[in-house]
Amino acid sequence: MTENFDKFINEIIEESEGRCNGPTLRQLSSKARYRWTACRENPYSSGYKRIFWGDKKYPLDLRKCARNPRQGTAAYEDCRDRRNAILRRMRKNKKRLKR
């Protein structure tokens, strides 16, 4: 029982420290300022890093995405989410106009 308990505690500690052992899907962020978090490949060195994006204070705007940011960074994830949200909004408006 103690071996399983120790493994369980070690897993909890690793998750709380935010170590990234591989890429993950986006999740709700544990930081109050951001909406999303995920583990992505580090574009500047080897391994993985945890990124946070989706500032809750500001509305969606594509002016930040004029230049394509480097893949695997928070700016890249933020621009991708913004573009997808705007496309969803446009599709929804087209459906409304057809009625």
MARDO-790051 format. One line per 5 residues: number of its first residue (from 1); for each residue x, y, z of N, C-alpha, C, CB. Coordinates in Angstrom, 2 decimals. Glycine has a CB too. Example, Ala and Ser with C-alpha at 12.3 -4.5 7.8 and 13.67 -1.06 7.14 Angstrom:
2
1> 13.19 -5.69 7.80 12.30 -4.50 7.80 13.20 -3.30 7.80 11.31 -4.47 9.05 ~ 12.85 -2.25 7.08 13.67 -1.06 7.14 12.90 0.03 7.87 14.08 -0.60 5.72
This chain:
99
1> 0.82 -1.20 0.00 0.00 0.00 0.00 0.86 1.25 0.00 -0.93 0.01 1.20 ~ 1.96 1.24 0.69 2.78 2.45 0.75 3.43 2.75 -0.59 3.85 2.31 1.82 ~ 3.80 1.72 -1.37 4.40 1.97 -2.68 3.40 2.66 -3.61 4.88 0.66 -3.30 ~ 2.16 2.18 -3.64 1.14 2.81 -4.47 0.84 4.22 -4.00 -0.14 1.97 -4.46 ~ 0.81 4.40 -2.70 0.56 5.73 -2.16 1.68 6.69 -2.54 0.40 5.67 -0.63
6> 2.93 6.24 -2.47 4.07 7.08 -2.85 4.02 7.45 -4.33 5.38 6.36 -2.54 ~ 3.65 6.49 -5.18 3.51 6.79 -6.60 2.43 7.84 -6.84 3.19 5.51 -7.39 ~ 1.33 7.68 -6.13 0.23 8.63 -6.26 0.66 10.03 -5.83 -0.98 8.17 -5.42 ~ 1.34 10.13 -4.74 1.81 11.44 -4.25 2.81 12.05 -5.23 2.47 11.29 -2.85 ~ 3.71 11.25 -5.78 4.67 11.76 -6.74 4.00 12.28 -8.01 5.68 10.68 -7.11
11> 2.95 11.59 -8.46 2.20 12.06 -9.62 1.53 13.40 -9.35 1.15 11.03 -10.03 ~ 0.96 13.55 -8.16 0.31 14.81 -7.80 1.33 15.94 -7.75 -0.40 14.67 -6.44 ~ 2.49 15.67 -7.17 3.53 16.70 -7.08 4.01 17.11 -8.47 4.71 16.19 -6.24 ~ 4.19 16.15 -9.37 4.63 16.47 -10.73 3.59 17.31 -11.46 4.92 15.19 -11.51 ~ 2.32 16.99 -11.29 1.26 17.76 -11.94 1.20 19.17 -11.38 -0.08 17.07 -11.77
16> 1.38 19.33 -10.08 1.29 20.66 -9.48 2.47 21.54 -9.87 1.20 20.55 -7.98 ~ 3.63 20.93 -10.09 4.80 21.71 -10.48 4.73 22.12 -11.94 6.07 20.91 -10.23 ~ 3.85 21.53 -12.71 3.67 21.92 -14.09 4.73 21.38 -15.03 3.64 23.38 -14.19 ~ 5.31 20.26 -14.72 6.29 19.67 -15.62 5.57 19.11 -16.84 7.12 18.57 -14.91 ~ 6.15 19.33 -17.98 5.59 18.83 -19.22 6.47 17.71 -19.75 5.44 19.95 -20.27
21> 5.93 16.52 -19.82 6.67 15.38 -20.34 6.32 15.10 -21.79 6.39 14.14 -19.50 ~ 5.29 15.75 -22.30 4.86 15.56 -23.67 3.76 16.54 -24.02 4.38 14.12 -23.88 ~ 3.37 16.60 -25.29 2.33 17.54 -25.67 0.97 17.14 -25.10 2.24 17.64 -27.19 ~ 0.19 18.12 -24.71 -1.15 17.88 -24.18 -2.16 18.72 -24.93 -1.22 18.19 -22.66 ~ -3.41 18.40 -24.79 -4.48 19.22 -25.35 -4.65 20.45 -24.48 -5.80 18.43 -25.45
26> -5.35 21.45 -24.99 -5.54 22.65 -24.18 -6.50 22.35 -23.04 -6.07 23.82 -25.05 ~ -6.24 23.01 -21.92 -7.04 22.84 -20.71 -7.33 24.20 -20.14 -6.31 21.94 -19.66 ~ -8.28 24.27 -19.24 -8.53 25.54 -18.55 -7.31 25.88 -17.71 -9.80 25.47 -17.66 ~ -6.97 27.14 -17.70 -5.75 27.57 -17.04 -5.92 27.65 -15.53 -5.32 28.92 -17.57 ~ -4.82 27.39 -14.82 -4.84 27.54 -13.37 -4.52 28.96 -12.96 -3.86 26.56 -12.72
31> -3.99 29.77 -13.89 -3.71 31.18 -13.62 -4.98 31.99 -13.87 -2.53 31.71 -14.50 ~ -5.24 32.94 -13.01 -6.49 33.70 -13.10 -6.53 34.60 -14.33 -6.67 34.53 -11.85 ~ -5.39 35.03 -14.83 -5.35 35.98 -15.93 -5.63 35.34 -17.29 -4.01 36.67 -15.96 ~ -5.33 34.05 -17.45 -5.42 33.40 -18.75 -6.58 32.41 -18.81 -4.13 32.70 -19.07 ~ -7.03 32.13 -20.04 -8.12 31.18 -20.23 -7.62 29.75 -20.43 -8.96 31.59 -21.42
36> -6.51 29.58 -21.14 -6.08 28.26 -21.55 -4.63 27.98 -21.19 -6.27 28.09 -23.03 ~ -4.29 26.69 -21.10 -2.93 26.24 -20.90 -2.73 24.92 -21.63 -2.61 26.09 -19.37 ~ -1.48 24.66 -22.05 -1.15 23.41 -22.73 0.35 23.21 -22.70 -1.67 23.40 -24.20 ~ 0.78 21.99 -22.89 2.21 21.68 -23.03 2.50 21.53 -24.51 2.60 20.37 -22.23 ~ 3.51 22.24 -24.99 3.92 22.22 -26.39 5.42 22.06 -26.48 3.46 23.50 -27.13
41> 5.90 21.67 -27.66 7.34 21.56 -27.87 7.96 22.94 -27.76 7.66 20.92 -29.25 ~ 9.11 22.99 -27.12 9.82 24.25 -26.96 10.54 24.58 -28.26 10.82 24.18 -25.77 ~ 10.18 25.70 -28.94 10.81 25.99 -30.23 12.26 26.47 -30.10 10.01 27.03 -30.95 ~ 12.67 26.86 -28.91 13.99 27.43 -28.72 15.01 26.42 -28.21 13.91 28.58 -27.76 ~ 14.54 25.32 -27.63 15.45 24.28 -27.15 14.71 22.95 -27.15 16.00 24.62 -25.72
46> 15.33 21.93 -26.63 14.68 20.62 -26.63 13.70 20.52 -25.46 15.73 19.50 -26.55 ~ 12.80 19.58 -25.55 11.85 19.35 -24.47 10.52 20.05 -24.71 12.43 19.80 -23.16 ~ 9.75 20.14 -23.64 8.42 20.71 -23.71 8.30 21.82 -22.67 7.34 19.63 -23.48 ~ 7.35 22.74 -22.92 7.12 23.80 -21.96 5.62 24.05 -21.84 7.86 25.11 -22.36 ~ 5.21 24.58 -20.70 3.81 24.92 -20.47 3.59 26.36 -20.93 3.42 24.73 -18.97
51> 2.58 26.55 -21.77 2.26 27.89 -22.23 0.86 28.27 -21.76 2.38 27.99 -23.76 ~ 0.66 29.54 -21.54 -0.63 30.10 -21.14 -1.03 31.13 -22.19 -0.57 30.73 -19.71 ~ -2.30 31.15 -22.59 -2.76 32.15 -23.55 -4.24 32.42 -23.33 -2.50 31.68 -24.99 ~ -4.74 33.42 -24.04 -6.14 33.79 -23.94 -6.39 34.73 -22.78 -7.01 32.57 -23.80 ~ -5.88 35.95 -22.88 -6.04 36.92 -21.81 -7.52 37.23 -21.63 -5.24 38.21 -22.12
56> -8.03 37.12 -20.42 -9.46 37.29 -20.16 -9.90 38.75 -20.25 -9.79 36.75 -18.79 ~ -8.97 39.70 -20.13 -9.35 41.11 -20.10 -9.74 41.66 -21.47 -8.21 41.92 -19.55 ~ -9.13 41.14 -22.54 -9.27 41.77 -23.85 -10.16 40.95 -24.77 -7.91 41.97 -24.47 ~ -10.95 41.61 -25.63 -11.78 40.88 -26.59 -10.93 40.31 -27.72 -12.88 41.81 -27.15 ~ -11.55 39.47 -28.53 -10.83 38.86 -29.66 -10.54 39.91 -30.72 -11.65 37.69 -30.26
61> -9.29 39.97 -31.16 -8.87 40.94 -32.16 -7.69 40.34 -32.93 -8.48 42.31 -31.51 ~ -7.72 40.44 -34.24 -6.67 39.83 -35.05 -5.50 40.76 -35.34 -7.25 39.35 -36.33 ~ -5.50 41.97 -34.82 -4.38 42.87 -35.10 -3.07 42.33 -34.53 -4.67 44.25 -34.52 ~ -3.13 41.56 -33.45 -1.92 40.96 -32.90 -1.33 39.92 -33.84 -2.21 40.32 -31.55 ~ -2.15 39.38 -34.72 -1.74 38.26 -35.57 -1.35 38.70 -36.97 -2.86 37.23 -35.64
66> -0.93 39.94 -37.15 -0.56 40.41 -38.48 0.62 39.62 -39.02 -0.22 41.91 -38.43 ~ 1.59 39.33 -38.17 2.71 38.48 -38.56 2.51 37.12 -37.90 4.09 39.11 -38.14 ~ 2.78 36.08 -38.65 2.58 34.75 -38.11 3.62 34.46 -37.03 2.66 33.68 -39.22 ~ 3.19 34.21 -35.79 4.14 33.88 -34.72 4.70 32.47 -34.88 3.47 34.01 -33.36 ~ 5.76 32.20 -34.19 6.42 30.89 -34.25 5.52 29.82 -33.62 7.78 30.94 -33.53
71> 5.46 28.67 -34.29 4.63 27.58 -33.81 5.16 27.05 -32.48 4.56 26.45 -34.85 ~ 4.24 26.76 -31.56 4.61 26.24 -30.25 4.71 27.31 -29.19 5.91 25.53 -30.34 ~ 4.42 28.56 -29.54 4.46 29.65 -28.57 3.03 30.02 -28.18 5.21 30.88 -29.14 ~ 2.92 30.79 -27.11 1.60 31.22 -26.64 0.94 32.13 -27.67 1.71 31.95 -25.28 ~ 1.72 32.96 -28.35 1.16 33.86 -29.36 0.55 33.07 -30.52 2.24 34.81 -29.89
76> 1.20 31.98 -30.91 0.67 31.13 -31.98 -0.67 30.52 -31.58 1.68 30.03 -32.33 ~ -0.74 29.97 -30.38 -1.99 29.36 -29.90 -3.10 30.41 -29.79 -1.76 28.69 -28.52 ~ -2.74 31.61 -29.32 -3.71 32.68 -29.16 -4.27 33.09 -30.53 -3.07 33.88 -28.45 ~ -3.40 33.26 -31.52 -3.85 33.65 -32.85 -4.72 32.57 -33.48 -2.65 33.95 -33.76 ~ -4.34 31.32 -33.28 -5.13 30.23 -33.84 -6.53 30.21 -33.22 -4.43 28.87 -33.59
81> -6.62 30.40 -31.91 -7.93 30.43 -31.26 -8.75 31.63 -31.70 -7.76 30.46 -29.75 ~ -8.10 32.78 -31.87 -8.81 33.98 -32.32 -9.37 33.78 -33.72 -7.89 35.20 -32.29 ~ -8.55 33.24 -34.62 -9.02 33.01 -35.99 -10.20 32.04 -36.01 -7.87 32.47 -36.87 ~ -10.11 30.97 -35.26 -11.20 30.00 -35.22 -12.47 30.61 -34.64 -10.80 28.78 -34.40 ~ -12.35 31.43 -33.62 -13.53 32.06 -33.01 -14.19 33.03 -34.00 -13.14 32.80 -31.72
86> -13.38 33.77 -34.73 -13.94 34.72 -35.70 -14.61 33.96 -36.85 -12.84 35.66 -36.24 ~ -14.00 32.86 -37.29 -14.64 32.06 -38.34 -15.96 31.47 -37.87 -13.70 30.93 -38.79 ~ -16.02 31.01 -36.63 -17.29 30.49 -36.09 -18.35 31.59 -36.06 -17.08 29.92 -34.66 ~ -17.94 32.79 -35.67 -18.86 33.92 -35.62 -19.39 34.24 -37.02 -18.17 35.15 -35.02 ~ -18.50 34.21 -38.02 -18.91 34.50 -39.39 -19.89 33.45 -39.90 -17.69 34.57 -40.32
91> -19.64 32.17 -39.61 -20.55 31.10 -40.04 -21.92 31.26 -39.38 -19.96 29.72 -39.71 ~ -21.90 31.62 -38.09 -23.17 31.81 -37.38 -23.96 32.95 -37.99 -22.91 32.08 -35.88 ~ -23.28 34.05 -38.34 -23.96 35.18 -38.97 -24.51 34.84 -40.33 -23.02 36.36 -39.08 ~ -23.79 34.02 -41.12 -24.29 33.60 -42.42 -25.57 32.78 -42.26 -23.24 32.78 -43.18 ~ -25.61 31.91 -41.28 -26.82 31.11 -41.04 -27.99 32.00 -40.65 -26.57 30.08 -39.93
96> -27.73 33.04 -39.87 -28.80 33.97 -39.49 -29.34 34.72 -40.70 -28.30 34.96 -38.44 ~ -28.45 35.11 -41.61 -28.88 35.86 -42.78 -29.69 35.01 -43.75 -27.67 36.44 -43.50 ~ -29.44 33.71 -43.78 -30.18 32.82 -44.68 -31.62 32.64 -44.25 -29.50 31.49 -44.75 ~ -31.91 32.83 -43.00 -33.28 32.60 -42.50 -34.24 33.60 -43.00 -33.32 32.61 -41.02
